[in-house]
Amino acid sequence: MSITTAEVKSAWYSKINWTQAVGMVATALALATGNKYQLPGDVQVSIVAGIQGAVAVATWIMRTWFNPTVPPASIK
């Protein structure tokens, strides 16, 4: 067993949580407005795939290299 020190920060300040939230809102907006602008289904799918792909890559990068804190729920 190893022991380490990490800064504890509220989940409200989590870059990862905010990235996921923005991705969900962007996806919902893309789906809700796709028909309003008469976008074909394949274009809507491409937009949603692009949004979700960008969110996945951003989350992976932030989680791997830019996450020096832990949320309180992770500490036991």
C-alpha positions in Angstrom: 0.0 0.0 0.0 1.3 3.4 -0.9 0.3 6.8 0.5 0.2 10.0 -1.4 -0.9 13.6 -1.0 -3.5 15.1 -3.3 -5.5 18.3 -3.3 -9.2 17.7 -2.6 -11.6 19.8 -4.7 -15.4 19.9 -5.1 -16.8 18.1 -8.1 -18.3 21.4 -9.1 -14.8 22.6 -10.0 -14.0 19.5 -12.1 -12.9 20.3 -15.7 -13.9 16.8 -16.6 -17.5 17.2 -15.3 -17.9 20.5 -17.1 -16.6 19.1 -20.3 -19.1 16.2 -20.1 -21.9 18.7 -19.3 -21.1 21.0 -22.2 -20.9 17.9 -24.5 -24.3 16.7 -23.4 -25.8 20.2 -24.0 -24.2 20.6 -27.4 -25.4 17.2 -28.4 -28.9 17.9 -27.3 -28.9 21.3 -29.1 -27.6 19.6 -32.3 -30.4 17.0 -32.1 -33.1 19.5 -31.2 -32.2 22.0 -33.9 -31.2 19.6 -36.7 -34.7 19.5 -38.2 -35.2 23.2 -37.8 -32.4 23.8 -40.2 -33.4 20.9 -42.4 -30.2 19.0 -42.0 -30.2 15.5 -43.4 -29.9 12.7 -40.8 -26.4 11.7 -41.9 -25.2 15.3 -41.3 -26.8 15.3 -37.8 -25.1 12.0 -37.0 -21.8 13.4 -38.1 -22.2 16.5 -35.9 -23.2 14.4 -32.9 -20.3 12.0 -33.5 -17.9 15.0 -33.8 -19.1 16.5 -30.6 -18.9 13.2 -28.7 -15.5 12.4 -30.2 -14.1 15.8 -29.1 -15.6 15.4 -25.6 -14.0 11.9 -25.3 -10.6 13.2 -26.4 -10.7 16.2 -24.2 -11.8 14.1 -21.2 -9.0 11.6 -21.8 -6.4 14.3 -22.1 -7.6 16.2 -19.0 -7.9 13.0 -16.9 -4.5 11.7 -18.0 -2.3 14.7 -17.8 -4.1 17.7 -16.2 -5.9 16.3 -13.1 -3.9 16.9 -9.9 -6.9 16.9 -7.6 -9.4 14.3 -6.4 -13.1 14.8 -5.4 -14.0 14.3 -1.8 -16.0 11.1 -2.6 -12.8 9.5 -3.8 -11.2 9.7 -0.4 -12.0 6.9 2.0 
